[in-house]
């Protein structure tokens, strides 16, 4: 297995995704998986599509901002969109952690031969603690949501299918919802965020 | 929902829910940016896209509680 991952870091949301996706990079390296890590300014269309054309990676994880038809990298430069690079995922498994890309881009990637796709069909939202901006991995408000989406990557790195990874993630969401629904929880305001991101996560 | 005006009752309900969130919380809404709770409340009052999406998220959760109750 070889992993191609993008993790730009140019605004507060990508700052958080950068560090949480870094956990996936670390786990991949622990498992001996070869990693192409397009981090920060390296997350550009030319490099990304060039690596896809070389066909050296079979697991693709994209972190960034998206919309229904495209997903971006550094400074939101479009990495791939419907009609531009969506045919480069043949025989690959794809996880896009970005808003909306599961609505049109995901189905198109599948139509053009991908093995599996996990993404979101609406905006991906998460809360964070303003005092934890410099330590995103220790942010107890963001962690429950980002752990659930990270589960997709962790399961894929174990060799599971997109469908199995999606189901593992949904199971983790439900565990978090049960935890924060407990009467002694002081963070019940996290529940709508967990419910939302679970509801909008799709797998093809 | 984004095409429609939201009723004042729903707006008041969602704002009341957001007012229970601690002030140290900010919310990232994809590419739209990150917002304080106060800013989100303003967006909900204005009924712009960010405000409508926040209402949609809160209502989805409230509806999910109804499903739990029905299932039980």
Interface residues (C-beta under 8 A of the other chain):
Chain A: X11 X12 X13 X16 X65 X66 X67 X72 X76 X98 X99 X100 X122 X123 X124 X125 X126 X127 X128 X129 X130 X131 X141 X189 X191 X192 X193 X195 X196 X199
Chain B: X17 X20 X21 X22 X24 X25 X26 X27 X28 X29 X30 X31 X32 X33 X34 X36 X53 X57 X58 X60 X61 X64
